Amino acid sequence: MAHQFDSWDSYFYPETYDPSMGVGVLRNKGDYRTFDALESYDYRMSFARRTELELNPQIIPRTFDAQHVKAIHKALFQDVYDWAGEY
């Protein structure tokens, strides 16, 4: 079951979250809990999806509106974050 994202701090793993700074390691599909591990995972997964979009631009209709931006975000980060493509 996917985690509920109902507040800013719910996007982070509790043990990594610093409420005074509002930062931490984002919850992710790979369950990586360090910044460096998540950064590497995020880069590899989103790079593959970016390549897919470059080779197949018709995947996302070019409406150039808010839905377009959300669709791009979803396409790039769908393998990394449950909330990809959401506000």
TIMI-2910 file (N, C-alpha, C, CB; in pm, 1 decimal, decimal comma, always signed):
<rs>
+----------+----------+----------+----------+----------+----------+----------+----------+----------+----------+----------+----------+------+
!      n_x !      n_y !      n_z !     ca_x !     ca_y !     ca_z !      c_x !      c_y !      c_z !     cb_x !     cb_y !     cb_z ! resn !
+----------+----------+----------+----------+----------+----------+----------+----------+----------+----------+----------+----------+------+
!    +83,7 !   -118,6 !     +0,0 !     +0,0 !     +0,0 !     +0,0 !    +88,1 !   +124,9 !     +0,0 !    -95,2 !     -0,2 !   +121,8 !  Met !
!    +52,3 !   +221,4 !    -82,6 !   +129,2 !   +344,9 !    -93,4 !   +112,3 !   +429,1 !    +32,9 !    +85,7 !   +425,0 !   -217,8 !  Ala !
!   +215,3 !   +501,7 !    +66,0 !   +214,3 !   +590,6 !   +181,2 !   +123,9 !   +710,4 !   +152,4 !   +357,9 !   +637,3 !   +216,1 !  His !
!    +53,6 !   +757,1 !   +254,8 !    -29,5 !   +876,4 !   +240,2 !    +56,4 !  +1000,9 !   +256,4 !   -145,2 !   +876,1 !   +343,1 !  Gln !
!    +47,4 !  +1090,5 !   +162,2 !   +121,2 !  +1216,2 !   +167,9 !    +22,9 !  +1327,7 !   +201,7 !   +195,3 !  +1245,1 !    +32,9 !  Phe !
!     +8,7 !  +1352,7 !   +332,0 !    -90,0 !  +1450,1 !   +376,0 !    -29,3 !  +1573,3 !   +442,0 !   -184,9 !  +1385,2 !   +470,5 !  Asp !
!   +102,6 !  +1576,4 !   +451,0 !   +171,9 !  +1692,2 !   +507,0 !   +313,1 !  +1695,5 !   +449,6 !   +174,8 !  +1686,9 !   +663,9 !  Ser !
!   +378,6 !  +1810,3 !   +463,4 !   +514,0 !  +1824,7 !   +409,5 !   +606,5 !  +1715,8 !   +463,2 !   +570,6 !  +1963,1 !   +443,5 !  Trp !
!   +605,7 !  +1694,3 !   +593,4 !   +699,0 !  +1597,5 !   +651,7 !   +666,5 !  +1453,4 !   +614,3 !   +699,4 !  +1611,1 !   +801,8 !  Asp !
!   +544,9 !  +1425,9 !   +567,0 !   +510,0 !  +1289,3 !   +527,9 !   +578,7 !  +1245,2 !   +398,3 !   +359,9 !  +1277,5 !   +512,1 !  Ser !
!   +638,1 !  +1337,9 !   +326,3 !   +712,2 !  +1303,5 !   +204,2 !   +852,2 !  +1249,0 !   +234,5 !   +723,4 !  +1426,1 !   +114,0 !  Tyr !
!   +894,2 !  +1257,3 !   +360,1 !  +1029,7 !  +1218,0 !   +399,6 !  +1028,6 !  +1097,2 !   +491,8 !  +1100,7 !  +1334,1 !   +467,8 !  Phe !
!  +1138,0 !  +1022,0 !   +491,0 !  +1154,7 !   +916,0 !   +590,0 !  +1176,4 !   +984,5 !   +724,8 !  +1275,3 !   +819,4 !   +553,3 !  Tyr !
!  +1098,8 !   +946,6 !   +827,9 !  +1105,6 !  +1016,6 !   +957,1 !  +1246,6 !  +1023,7 !  +1016,8 !  +1014,2 !   +948,8 !  +1055,4 !  Pro !
!  +1322,2 !   +916,1 !  +1004,1 !  +1456,4 !   +915,2 !  +1063,7 !  +1554,6 !  +1007,3 !   +992,3 !  +1511,2 !   +775,1 !  +1063,7 !  Glu !
!  +1517,9 !  +1057,7 !   +873,0 !  +1606,9 !  +1146,9 !   +798,2 !  +1559,3 !  +1290,8 !   +800,8 !  +1619,2 !  +1100,3 !   +654,8 !  Thr !
!  +1439,7 !  +1313,9 !   +852,0 !  +1376,2 !  +1445,1 !   +842,7 !  +1421,3 !  +1538,6 !   +954,0 !  +1225,5 !  +1430,2 !   +846,3 !  Tyr !
!  +1460,3 !  +1659,7 !   +916,3 !  +1497,7 !  +1764,3 !  +1011,5 !  +1389,9 !  +1872,5 !  +1005,0 !  +1641,3 !  +1823,5 !   +979,8 !  Asp !
!  +1298,0 !  +1874,4 !  +1101,6 !  +1186,9 !  +1970,5 !  +1095,2 !  +1231,6 !  +2116,5 !  +1103,5 !  +1089,6 !  +1942,5 !  +1206,6 !  Pro !
!  +1344,6 !  +2144,4 !  +1165,5 !  +1389,8 !  +2283,4 !  +1174,4 !  +1433,7 !  +2335,8 !  +1037,9 !  +1505,1 !  +2295,9 !  +1274,9 !  Ser !
!  +1480,1 !  +2246,0 !   +951,7 !  +1523,9 !  +2285,1 !   +817,5 !  +1419,2 !  +2248,9 !   +712,1 !  +1657,9 !  +2218,1 !   +783,6 !  Met !
!  +1330,1 !  +2153,5 !   +745,0 !  +1229,2 !  +2109,5 !   +649,3 !  +1284,5 !  +2022,1 !   +538,9 !  +1162,3 !  +2227,5 !   +589,1 !  Gly !
!  +1393,9 !  +1950,0 !   +568,9 !  +1458,4 !  +1865,8 !   +467,9 !  +1483,1 !  +1725,4 !   +521,6 !  +1590,8 !  +1928,5 !   +422,2 !  Val !
!  +1501,9 !  +1634,1 !   +429,1 !  +1532,7 !  +1495,5 !   +461,6 !  +1539,5 !  +1415,1 !   +333,4 !  +1427,8 !  +1435,9 !   +558,3 !  Gly !
!  +1541,5 !  +1285,3 !   +344,7 !  +1543,4 !  +1198,5 !   +227,6 !  +1399,0 !  +1165,9 !   +190,4 !  +1626,0 !  +1067,7 !   +254,5 !  Val !
!  +1362,9 !  +1196,2 !    +66,9 !  +1226,2 !  +1172,9 !    +20,0 !  +1194,3 !  +1024,1 !    +15,3 !  +1205,8 !  +1235,1 !   -118,2 !  Leu !
!  +1071,7 !   +989,0 !    +53,3 !  +1025,7 !   +850,5 !    +39,3 !  +1032,2 !   +816,2 !   -108,9 !   +879,2 !   +830,5 !    +97,1 !  Arg !
!  +1081,2 !   +697,0 !   -138,3 !  +1100,2 !   +660,2 !   -277,5 !  +1073,1 !   +512,7 !   -297,6 !  +1241,0 !   +694,9 !   -323,5 !  Asn !
!  +1049,1 !   +474,3 !   -421,0 !  +1012,1 !   +337,0 !   -453,4 !  +1127,5 !   +238,8 !   -432,7 !   +963,7 !   +329,5 !   -596,5 !  Lys !
!  +1249,6 !   +286,1 !   -435,8 !  +1365,0 !   +199,7 !   -412,0 !  +1396,4 !   +182,9 !   -264,5 !  +1485,4 !   +254,5 !   -482,7 !  Gly !
!  +1326,2 !   +258,2 !   -179,0 !  +1345,3 !   +256,8 !    -34,3 !  +1487,3 !   +295,7 !     +6,0 !  +1312,4 !   +119,7 !    +20,7 !  Asp !
!  +1549,1 !   +385,1 !    -70,9 !  +1682,3 !   +436,2 !    -37,0 !  +1668,2 !   +541,6 !    +70,4 !  +1754,4 !   +494,4 !   -161,9 !  Tyr !
!  +1752,6 !   +532,7 !   +173,2 !  +1736,3 !   +620,1 !   +289,1 !  +1853,2 !   +713,5 !   +314,0 !  +1714,1 !   +537,9 !   +409,8 !  Arg !
!  +1945,4 !   +719,9 !   +219,7 !  +2051,8 !   +820,2 !   +228,2 !  +2042,8 !   +908,3 !   +104,8 !  +2193,6 !   +753,4 !   +239,9 !  Thr !
!  +2086,9 !  +1031,7 !   +120,3 !  +2080,3 !  +1125,8 !     +9,3 !  +2158,5 !  +1074,6 !   -111,1 !  +2133,3 !  +1262,2 !    +52,3 !  Phe !
!  +2280,0 !  +1026,8 !    -88,4 !  +2364,4 !   +981,1 !   -199,5 !  +2302,7 !   +863,9 !   -274,9 !  +2501,5 !   +941,4 !   -147,8 !  Asp !
!  +2246,2 !   +768,4 !   -202,4 !  +2183,6 !   +652,8 !   -267,2 !  +2061,4 !   +695,5 !   -347,1 !  +2144,2 !   +547,0 !   -162,9 !  Ala !
!  +1979,2 !   +783,5 !   -289,6 !  +1860,8 !   +830,8 !   -361,0 !  +1900,8 !   +913,4 !   -482,8 !  +1771,1 !   +913,7 !   -267,6 !  Leu !
!  +2000,2 !   +996,2 !   -468,7 !  +2046,0 !  +1077,9 !   -581,1 !  +2087,7 !   +990,4 !   -699,4 !  +2163,2 !  +1167,3 !   -537,8 !  Glu !
!  +2163,3 !   +886,0 !   -672,2 !  +2207,7 !   +794,5 !   -777,8 !  +2089,8 !   +722,9 !   -841,7 !  +2306,6 !   +692,2 !   -721,8 !  Ser !
!  +2000,1 !   +671,6 !   -760,2 !  +1881,9 !   +600,9 !   -808,3 !  +1793,2 !   +694,1 !   -892,0 !  +1802,1 !   +543,2 !   -689,8 !  Tyr !
!  +1767,2 !   +811,8 !   -839,4 !  +1685,4 !   +910,8 !   -908,0 !  +1746,4 !   +943,3 !  -1044,4 !  +1671,6 !  +1038,8 !   -822,4 !  Asp !
!  +1876,3 !   +967,2 !  -1048,0 !  +1942,9 !  +1002,0 !  -1173,5 !  +1931,4 !   +889,9 !  -1275,9 !  +2089,7 !  +1034,2 !  -1148,2 !  Tyr !
!  +1959,0 !   +767,2 !  -1235,1 !  +1954,7 !   +654,3 !  -1328,9 !  +1815,1 !   +632,5 !  -1384,8 !  +2002,8 !   +526,9 !  -1260,8 !  Arg !
!  +1716,5 !   +634,6 !  -1297,1 !  +1579,8 !   +608,5 !  -1340,8 !  +1524,9 !   +721,9 !  -1427,7 !  +1489,8 !   +587,6 !  -1219,9 !  Met !
!  +1544,9 !   +845,8 !  -1385,1 !  +1490,0 !   +958,7 !  -1460,8 !  +1565,0 !   +979,1 !  -1592,5 !  +1495,7 !  +1087,0 !  -1376,7 !  Ser !
!  +1694,4 !   +946,1 !  -1597,0 !  +1769,8 !   +956,6 !  -1722,1 !  +1714,4 !   +858,2 !  -1825,2 !  +1920,5 !   +930,0 !  -1697,6 !  Phe !
!  +1683,9 !   +737,8 !  -1783,0 !  +1626,5 !   +638,3 !  -1874,4 !  +1492,0 !   +686,4 !  -1927,8 !  +1609,9 !   +502,0 !  -1803,3 !  Ala !
!  +1409,3 !   +743,8 !  -1840,3 !  +1278,9 !   +793,9 !  -1884,0 !  +1293,2 !   +916,2 !  -1974,0 !  +1192,2 !   +828,3 !  -1763,1 !  Arg !
!  +1391,9 !  +1000,6 !  -1945,9 !  +1415,8 !  +1116,7 !  -2032,5 !  +1453,4 !  +1071,4 !  -2172,6 !  +1526,8 !  +1206,7 !  -1974,1 !  Arg !
!  +1537,7 !   +971,1 !  -2180,6 !  +1576,8 !   +916,0 !  -2310,2 !  +1454,3 !   +861,9 !  -2383,1 !  +1682,8 !   +804,9 !  -2292,8 !  Thr !
!  +1368,7 !   +792,5 !  -2310,2 !  +1245,3 !   +739,9 !  -2369,0 !  +1159,5 !   +852,8 !  -2426,7 !  +1165,3 !   +661,2 !  -2263,6 !  Glu !
!  +1147,3 !   +963,4 !  -2353,2 !  +1068,5 !  +1077,1 !  -2402,0 !  +1132,6 !  +1143,4 !  -2523,6 !  +1050,9 !  +1179,8 !  -2291,0 !  Leu !
!  +1264,2 !  +1151,8 !  -2525,0 !  +1332,6 !  +1211,2 !  -2639,8 !  +1311,1 !  +1127,3 !  -2765,8 !  +1482,8 !  +1225,7 !  -2610,9 !  Glu !
!  +1310,5 !   +995,6 !  -2751,1 !  +1293,0 !   +906,4 !  -2865,2 !  +1146,4 !   +894,2 !  -2907,7 !  +1348,2 !   +769,2 !  -2832,1 !  Leu !
!  +1055,3 !   +921,0 !  -2813,5 !   +910,5 !   +908,1 !  -2839,1 !   +835,8 !  +1030,0 !  -2785,1 !   +854,4 !   +778,0 !  -2774,4 !  Asn !
!   +854,9 !  +1147,7 !  -2842,8 !   +792,0 !  +1267,9 !  -2786,7 !   +639,1 !  +1264,9 !  -2788,8 !   +839,4 !  +1388,5 !  -2861,8 !  Pro !
!   +581,0 !  +1178,5 !  -2868,4 !   +435,2 !  +1169,8 !  -2876,5 !   +374,7 !  +1106,4 !  -2751,8 !   +394,3 !  +1090,3 !  -2999,2 !  Gln !
!   +457,0 !  +1053,3 !  -2662,4 !   +406,5 !   +993,2 !  -2538,3 !   +324,2 !  +1094,0 !  -2458,0 !   +523,3 !   +940,5 !  -2452,8 !  Ile !
!   +368,0 !  +1219,6 !  -2460,6 !   +299,5 !  +1324,7 !  -2384,8 !   +245,0 !  +1428,8 !  -2481,8 !   +395,5 !  +1390,9 !  -2281,1 !  Ile !
!   +112,8 !  +1445,7 !  -2485,1 !    +55,3 !  +1549,1 !  -2570,7 !   +108,2 !  +1687,7 !  -2531,3 !    -98,9 !  +1546,2 !  -2562,3 !  Pro !
!   +142,8 !  +1767,0 !  -2627,6 !   +200,0 !  +1900,3 !  -2602,4 !    +90,4 !  +2004,7 !  -2587,4 !   +295,5 !  +1940,7 !  -2716,1 !  Arg !
!    +34,3 !  +2008,4 !  -2470,1 !    -71,8 !  +2104,3 !  -2441,2 !    -17,3 !  +2231,6 !  -2377,3 !   -175,9 !  +2041,3 !  -2350,1 !  Thr !
!   +103,9 !  +2226,5 !  -2324,7 !   +172,1 !  +2341,1 !  -2264,6 !    +88,5 !  +2409,0 !  -2156,1 !   +207,4 !  +2441,8 !  -2371,8 !  Phe !
!    +26,7 !  +2327,9 !  -2072,7 !    -50,2 !  +2377,6 !  -1960,2 !     -6,9 !  +2302,0 !  -1834,7 !   -203,3 !  +2362,1 !  -1985,4 !  Asp !
!    -78,5 !  +2319,9 !  -1726,1 !    -41,8 !  +2254,3 !  -1600,4 !    -43,6 !  +2102,2 !  -1613,7 !   -136,4 !  +2297,8 !  -1488,6 !  Ala !
!   -139,2 !  +2048,9 !  -1687,0 !   -145,6 !  +1903,8 !  -1705,6 !    -24,0 !  +1852,2 !  -1782,3 !   -274,3 !  +1865,2 !  -1779,5 !  Gln !
!    +26,1 !  +1933,0 !  -1873,5 !   +146,0 !  +1898,1 !  -1950,2 !   +267,1 !  +1885,9 !  -1857,0 !   +173,1 !  +2004,0 !  -2060,2 !  His !
!   +282,1 !  +1982,8 !  -1768,6 !   +393,6 !  +1981,2 !  -1672,8 !   +382,5 !  +1858,6 !  -1581,8 !   +395,5 !  +2111,8 !  -1587,9 !  Val !
!   +262,7 !  +1830,8 !  -1533,6 !   +241,7 !  +1714,1 !  -1447,6 !   +271,4 !  +1584,4 !  -1522,6 !    +97,7 !  +1712,2 !  -1394,3 !  Lys !
!   +235,0 !  +1577,9 !  -1649,3 !   +261,2 !  +1458,4 !  -1729,8 !   +410,6 !  +1436,8 !  -1749,9 !   +191,5 !  +1469,3 !  -1865,4 !  Ala !
!   +484,4 !  +1544,5 !  -1770,5 !   +630,1 !  +1534,1 !  -1784,8 !   +690,8 !  +1484,0 !  -1654,1 !   +692,2 !  +1671,3 !  -1824,7 !  Ile !
!   +648,8 !  +1541,1 !  -1542,4 !   +699,5 !  +1499,2 !  -1411,8 !   +669,2 !  +1351,6 !  -1386,9 !   +638,4 !  +1585,8 !  -1300,1 !  His !
!   +547,9 !  +1309,8 !  -1419,1 !   +508,5 !  +1169,6 !  -1402,1 !   +594,8 !  +1079,0 !  -1489,4 !   +359,1 !  +1150,5 !  -1436,6 !  Lys !
!   +614,3 !  +1117,8 !  -1613,1 !   +693,5 !  +1036,0 !  -1705,7 !   +837,9 !  +1022,3 !  -1658,1 !   +690,6 !  +1096,9 !  -1846,4 !  Ala !
!   +895,4 !  +1129,8 !  -1608,5 !  +1035,4 !  +1126,9 !  -1566,4 !  +1058,0 !  +1053,1 !  -1435,2 !  +1086,7 !  +1266,6 !  -1553,6 !  Leu !
!   +967,0 !  +1070,5 !  -1339,7 !   +991,1 !  +1021,5 !  -1204,1 !   +899,6 !   +907,3 !  -1159,5 !   +976,8 !  +1133,9 !  -1109,1 !  Phe !
!   +825,4 !   +846,4 !  -1250,9 !   +731,8 !   +740,2 !  -1215,8 !   +798,0 !   +619,2 !  -1152,0 !   +657,7 !   +696,9 !  -1337,2 !  Gln !
!   +924,2 !   +595,3 !  -1180,0 !   +994,9 !   +480,8 !  -1123,3 !  +1058,7 !   +512,4 !   -988,0 !  +1101,3 !   +433,4 !  -1219,7 !  Asp !
!  +1054,8 !   +639,1 !   -949,5 !  +1125,2 !   +682,4 !   -828,4 !  +1029,0 !   +717,5 !   -714,5 !  +1213,2 !   +802,8 !   -859,9 !  Val !
!   +921,4 !   +791,6 !   -744,9 !   +833,4 !   +843,1 !   -640,5 !   +687,2 !   +805,5 !   -667,0 !   +847,7 !   +995,2 !   -630,0 !  Tyr !
!   +615,1 !   +766,3 !   -562,4 !   +472,0 !   +736,4 !   -573,6 !   +393,7 !   +860,0 !   -614,4 !   +417,9 !   +681,5 !   -441,4 !  Asp !
!   +439,9 !   +976,4 !   -575,6 !   +367,6 !  +1101,2 !   -599,5 !   +408,8 !  +1170,8 !   -729,2 !   +388,8 !  +1194,8 !   -483,5 !  Trp !
!   +483,1 !  +1103,4 !   -815,0 !   +524,6 !  +1163,3 !   -942,3 !   +402,5 !  +1207,6 !  -1021,8 !   +609,0 !  +1063,7 !  -1024,9 !  Ala !
!   +407,7 !  +1327,9 !  -1074,9 !   +299,0 !  +1380,0 !  -1154,8 !   +188,7 !  +1447,6 !  -1076,0 !   +241,5 !  +1271,8 !  -1233,5 !  Gly !
!   +207,5 !  +1460,8 !   -946,0 !   +107,9 !  +1525,1 !   -859,5 !   +162,0 !  +1659,7 !   -812,2 !    +72,2 !  +1434,2 !   -737,5 !  Glu !
!    +69,0 !  +1745,0 !   -769,6 !   +110,6 !  +1871,9 !   -708,6 !   +160,0 !  +1844,8 !   -569,7 !     -4,7 !  +1974,8 !   -705,9 !  Tyr !
+----------+----------+----------+----------+----------+----------+----------+----------+----------+----------+----------+----------+------+
</rs>
